[in-house]
Amino acid sequence: MKQHAIHTGKILLLIILLILPTLSGCKDHHELDNLALVMATGIDMTDEGRIRISLQLFVPQTGQAQQSAGSTPIQNQSFVTTETGETITDAFNNITRRMSRRLFRGHNTVIVISTSVARDRLGEVLDYFQRMREIRQRTLLFVTDDKVSDILAAQSVLERNSSIALMKQERKHVNLETTIRDISLMKTRPNKPITIPCIKLTEDRTDPRKKVIDTVGSAIFSKEILNGRLNVRQTFGMLMMTGAFEDNIFSFSPRDEKGAISVDVQAVHVHVRPTIHQGQWILDVDLRGRGALVENSTHLDPMKNRDYAIIEESTGHFLSSVIHSGFHKSQKLNSDVYMTYQAFDRKYPAEFQKWEKHWPDIYRTIKLRIHPHIELIHSGAITD
């Protein structure tokens, strides 16, 4: 028995020795000391029409380099560098040539595009980043009127850099997240409707000397052409219609009432019912959701059944107006970012295929009818 165990052990050892030479180890590894991590990319144009690339770089340090005995930790490891070129690749190469470290774009979480580039060269930008294997398809895109290098250089109080702040802020506040992968899907739809969140540098209310990044709406495209924008409220309405809305506090004045109320709207669901009647394309929308009364400066008393019902009805009317406002704007911009085509394609596939190539003409004539049903789940009153 003992000899059998020894014999088995020798066989296992021989197998291990035979396998060891085939193990590749860390063949393609890169030492951190040789990398500059690209956290965000900004793209705009010079007055001469050249592409200008700005990169937010984070330079990782080894533990020994970060802090030696008796010294303080190294600060400001993130910085922004800028170069120009005839193309995006050319500008990137110009940055690479003057860097002592290899640029690694696997951590790139944000791409900020200037309005001038979005208007004239969005297709070129999307094509480039969709081809780059090193850049993740879940990278977020933004459009801005400001100088992109200023956006990337903005300091965040709570986060390590502006790219991380942008990523968390968009997810928390507006929830309009547009990634490279999302763009690829949007381009398969009729007339290629695309939405990208718009951001802007504004003064910090606590310190006017500093700037903070705010989301100010969404840029609307069709066939990769910038047609216009929706404001923040209209963007929320679009998100409700597409099922991407999570929650938000809206403040508004009920009809025939002085003052205003603030309602935390959540759990919004829509059910669409398309109809084609005598050549008129109609979309009926059942809008359901819940709301919690956060603030009330009106004479309405939520403890009274009549006033309670008025608050619910007023909230529904307000949300309907928000959706209508953005929808009519998108019709003027000729971009079906509300994805109404899906409803008509499901119910009237033959009719939709007949008009698919002329969908922008149909979309401009769609009649939208909203039927709101908002349930107030909390009156805001304090009870024992």
C-alpha positions in Angstrom: 0.0 0.0 0.0 2.8 2.4 1.0 4.8 1.6 -2.2 1.6 2.2 -4.3 1.3 5.7 -2.7 4.9 6.5 -3.4 4.5 5.4 -7.0 1.4 7.6 -7.4 3.2 10.5 -6.0 6.1 10.1 -8.4 3.6 10.1 -11.3 1.9 13.3 -10.1 5.3 15.0 -9.7 6.3 14.0 -13.2 3.0 15.4 -14.6 3.6 18.7 -12.8 7.2 18.9 -14.2 5.9 18.3 -17.7 3.2 21.0 -17.4 5.4 23.8 -15.9 7.2 24.7 -19.1 3.9 25.3 -20.9 2.7 27.9 -18.3 2.9 31.4 -19.8 3.0 33.3 -16.5 2.6 37.1 -16.9 3.6 37.3 -20.5 1.7 40.5 -21.4 1.8 42.2 -18.0 2.5 45.9 -17.6 4.1 47.3 -14.5 2.2 50.2 -12.9 5.4 52.3 -12.9 5.3 52.2 -16.7 1.6 53.2 -17.1 -0.4 56.4 -17.2 -4.1 55.6 -16.7 -6.5 57.5 -18.9 -9.6 58.3 -16.7 -11.4 60.5 -19.2 -11.1 61.8 -22.7 -12.3 65.2 -24.1 -12.7 66.0 -27.8 -13.1 69.4 -29.3 -11.9 71.4 -32.3 -9.5 74.3 -32.8 -10.5 77.5 -34.7 -8.5 76.0 -37.7 -10.7 72.8 -37.7 -8.1 70.5 -36.2 -9.1 67.9 -33.6 -8.0 68.6 -30.1 -7.8 65.8 -27.6 -7.6 66.3 -23.8 -6.8 63.4 -21.5 -7.3 63.2 -17.8 -4.5 61.0 -16.6 -3.9 59.3 -13.3 -0.3 58.3 -12.7 -0.1 55.3 -10.3 2.7 55.2 -7.9 4.3 52.2 -6.1 4.0 52.2 -2.3 7.7 53.2 -2.0 7.3 56.1 -4.4 4.1 57.3 -2.8 5.5 57.9 0.6 9.0 57.6 2.0 9.9 57.7 5.6 9.2 61.1 7.1 7.5 62.5 4.0 3.9 63.3 3.2 1.9 61.4 0.5 2.2 62.7 -3.1 -0.9 64.8 -4.0 -2.4 65.7 -7.4 -1.6 62.5 -9.2 -4.3 63.4 -11.8 -3.7 66.0 -14.5 -4.9 67.0 -17.9 -2.8 67.0 -21.0 -3.9 68.3 -24.5 -2.7 67.9 -28.1 -4.1 68.6 -31.6 -4.0 66.6 -34.8 -5.6 66.2 -38.2 -7.6 63.2 -36.9 -8.4 61.7 -33.5 -5.6 59.1 -33.9 -3.1 61.8 -34.9 -3.9 63.8 -31.8 -3.6 60.7 -29.6 -0.3 59.8 -31.2 1.1 63.3 -30.5 0.3 62.9 -26.8 1.9 59.4 -26.8 5.1 60.7 -28.3 5.8 63.1 -25.5 4.8 60.8 -22.6 7.4 58.7 -20.8 4.7 56.2 -19.8 2.4 54.0 -21.9 -1.2 55.3 -22.1 -3.6 52.7 -20.8 -7.3 53.4 -21.7 -8.9 50.4 -20.1 -9.9 52.7 -17.2 -11.4 55.4 -19.4 -14.9 55.9 -17.9 -16.0 59.2 -19.5 -15.8 60.8 -23.0 -16.7 64.5 -23.2 -17.5 65.9 -26.6 -17.7 69.6 -27.5 -20.8 70.9 -29.2 -18.8 71.8 -32.3 -17.5 68.2 -32.7 -21.0 66.8 -31.9 -22.5 69.0 -34.6 -20.0 68.3 -37.4 -18.0 65.1 -36.6 -20.0 62.9 -34.2 -19.9 60.0 -36.6 -16.1 60.1 -36.8 -15.9 60.1 -33.0 -18.3 57.2 -32.5 -16.5 55.2 -35.2 -13.2 55.7 -33.5 -14.2 54.6 -30.0 -16.3 51.7 -31.2 -13.2 50.3 -33.0 -10.9 50.7 -30.0 -10.7 47.4 -28.2 -9.0 48.9 -25.1 -11.8 51.3 -24.4 -14.8 49.6 -22.7 -18.2 49.7 -24.4 -19.8 51.0 -21.1 -17.8 54.2 -21.2 -20.2 57.2 -20.7 -20.6 60.0 -23.2 -21.4 63.7 -22.6 -21.8 66.9 -24.7 -20.8 70.3 -23.5 -20.6 73.9 -24.7 -17.7 74.6 -22.3 -14.0 73.9 -23.1 -13.6 70.2 -22.6 -10.2 70.6 -20.9 -11.9 72.8 -18.2 -14.5 70.0 -17.6 -11.8 67.4 -17.1 -9.7 69.7 -14.9 -12.6 70.6 -12.6 -11.9 69.5 -9.0 -14.4 67.4 -7.1 -14.7 67.8 -3.4 -16.0 64.2 -2.7 -14.4 62.3 -5.6 -10.8 61.7 -6.7 -11.4 63.4 -10.1 -14.1 64.9 -12.3 -14.6 61.7 -14.3 -15.6 59.7 -11.2 -17.8 62.6 -10.1 -19.5 62.7 -13.5 -20.2 59.0 -13.5 -21.8 59.0 -10.1 -23.6 62.2 -10.6 -25.3 61.2 -13.8 -26.4 57.9 -12.2 -27.8 59.6 -9.1 -29.6 62.7 -10.5 -30.8 62.4 -14.1 -30.0 58.8 -14.8 -29.6 59.5 -18.5 -26.6 57.2 -19.1 -25.5 57.0 -22.7 -22.6 54.6 -23.3 -20.8 53.6 -26.4 -22.8 50.4 -26.5 -26.0 52.4 -26.2 -25.0 54.4 -29.2 -24.5 51.2 -31.2 -28.1 50.2 -30.4 -29.6 53.6 -31.1 -28.0 53.6 -34.6 -30.1 50.6 -35.6 -33.4 52.4 -35.0 -35.3 54.3 -37.7 -33.6 57.7 -38.4 -30.9 56.8 -35.8 -32.2 58.8 -32.8 -29.5 59.4 -30.3 -29.6 61.1 -26.9 -26.4 62.2 -25.0 -26.5 64.1 -21.7 -25.4 67.7 -21.7 -23.1 69.1 -18.9 -22.0 72.6 -18.0 -19.6 74.2 -15.6 -21.3 76.4 -13.0 -20.2 78.4 -10.0 -20.0 76.5 -6.8 -22.7 78.1 -4.5 -20.5 77.6 -1.5 -17.4 79.0 -3.1 -17.8 81.3 -6.2 -14.1 80.8 -7.0 -14.7 77.1 -7.8 -16.6 75.4 -10.6 -18.9 72.4 -10.4 -20.3 70.2 -13.2 -24.1 70.2 -13.7 -26.3 68.2 -16.0 -28.4 70.7 -18.0 -30.4 68.4 -20.3 -29.8 66.1 -23.3 -28.5 66.6 -26.8 -30.8 65.1 -29.5 -29.5 63.7 -32.7 -30.9 62.0 -35.8 -28.6 60.3 -38.3 -25.6 61.5 -36.2 -26.6 65.2 -36.7 -27.2 67.4 -33.7 -30.8 68.8 -34.1 -31.3 70.4 -30.7 -31.7 69.8 -27.0 -34.2 68.9 -24.3 -34.0 70.6 -20.9 -33.8 68.6 -17.7 -37.5 68.3 -17.1 -38.1 67.3 -20.7 -35.3 64.7 -20.3 -37.1 63.2 -17.3 -40.3 62.9 -19.4 -38.4 61.1 -22.1 -37.0 58.7 -19.4 -40.5 58.0 -18.1 -41.6 57.0 -21.6 -38.6 54.8 -22.3 -38.7 53.1 -18.9 -35.4 54.5 -17.6 -36.8 56.9 -15.0 -36.1 56.0 -11.4 -37.2 58.9 -9.1 -37.0 62.6 -8.8 -38.5 65.4 -6.7 -40.7 67.8 -8.8 -41.9 71.2 -7.6 -44.9 72.8 -9.2 -48.0 74.9 -8.5 -51.4 73.1 -8.6 -54.0 74.8 -10.8 -55.9 77.7 -9.1 -53.6 77.5 -6.0 -51.1 79.9 -4.6 -47.8 78.4 -3.6 -46.2 75.2 -4.7 -45.9 71.6 -3.7 -42.9 69.2 -4.0 -43.6 65.6 -4.8 -41.0 62.7 -4.8 -42.2 60.8 -7.9 -41.1 57.1 -8.1 -42.1 53.7 -9.4 -43.3 55.2 -12.8 -44.6 52.7 -15.3 -46.1 53.3 -18.7 -48.4 51.2 -20.9 -48.7 52.3 -24.5 -51.6 51.6 -26.8 -50.9 52.5 -30.4 -53.8 53.1 -32.9 -54.0 54.0 -36.6 -57.4 55.5 -37.3 -58.2 57.0 -40.7 -54.6 57.8 -41.4 -53.9 59.3 -38.0 -51.2 57.6 -35.8 -52.3 57.9 -32.2 -50.4 56.8 -29.0 -52.4 56.4 -25.8 -50.2 56.2 -22.7 -51.3 54.9 -19.3 -49.0 56.6 -16.9 -48.9 55.0 -13.4 -46.7 55.9 -10.5 -46.4 56.8 -6.8 -45.5 60.0 -5.1 -44.6 61.2 -1.6 -45.4 64.8 -0.6 -42.2 66.4 0.5 -43.2 70.1 0.8 -46.5 72.0 0.7 -46.8 75.8 0.7 -50.4 75.8 -0.7 -53.7 75.9 1.2 -54.3 72.3 0.3 -54.6 70.0 3.4 -53.4 66.4 2.5 -55.3 65.2 5.6 -58.6 66.0 3.8 -59.7 63.5 1.2 -60.7 66.2 -1.3 -57.4 68.0 -1.1 -55.5 64.7 -1.1 -57.2 63.8 -4.5 -56.4 67.3 -5.9 -52.7 66.7 -5.1 -52.8 63.4 -6.8 -54.6 64.8 -9.9 -52.3 67.9 -10.0 -49.2 65.6 -9.9 -50.6 63.6 -12.8 -51.4 66.6 -14.9 -47.9 68.0 -14.2 -46.1 64.8 -15.3 -48.3 64.7 -18.4 -47.2 68.3 -19.3 -43.6 67.3 -18.8 -43.9 64.3 -21.2 -45.9 66.3 -23.7 -43.4 69.2 -23.7 -40.4 66.9 -24.5 -42.4 64.8 -27.0 -43.5 67.8 -29.0 -39.9 69.2 -28.9 -38.5 65.8 -30.2 -41.1 65.9 -33.0 -39.8 69.3 -34.1 -36.3 68.0 -33.9 -37.3 65.0 -36.0 -35.8 62.4 -33.6 -37.9 59.6 -32.2 -35.9 59.4 -28.9 -39.2 58.3 -27.2 -39.0 55.1 -29.2 -42.7 55.2 -30.3 -41.8 53.2 -33.3 -41.5 50.0 -31.2 -45.2 50.2 -30.2 -46.5 50.6 -33.7 -44.1 48.0 -35.1 -45.4 45.4 -32.6 -49.1 46.1 -33.3 -49.0 47.1 -37.0 -45.9 45.4 -38.4 -47.0 45.5 -42.0 -48.0 49.1 -41.9 -44.8 50.1 -40.0 -42.6 48.3 -42.6 -44.4 50.2 -45.3 -43.6 53.6 -43.7 -40.3 52.7 -41.9 -38.1 54.6 -44.4 -40.4 57.6 -44.0 -40.7 57.3 -40.3 -39.6 60.9 -39.5 -42.6 62.2 -41.5 -44.9 59.9 -39.5 -43.3 60.7 -36.2 -44.0 64.4 -36.6 -47.7 63.7 -36.9 -48.2 61.3 -34.0 -50.9 62.3 -31.6 -49.9 61.6 -28.0 -52.6 61.2 -25.3 -51.6 60.6 -21.7 -53.8 59.1 -19.0 -52.1 59.7 -15.6 -52.8 57.7 -12.5 -50.6 58.9 -9.6 -51.0 57.4 -6.1 -49.9 59.6 -3.2 -48.3 57.1 -0.8 -47.3 59.7 1.9 -48.9 63.0 2.8 -45.8 64.3 4.6 -47.8 64.8 7.8 -46.2 63.8 11.1 -48.3 61.4 13.1 -47.7 59.8 16.5 
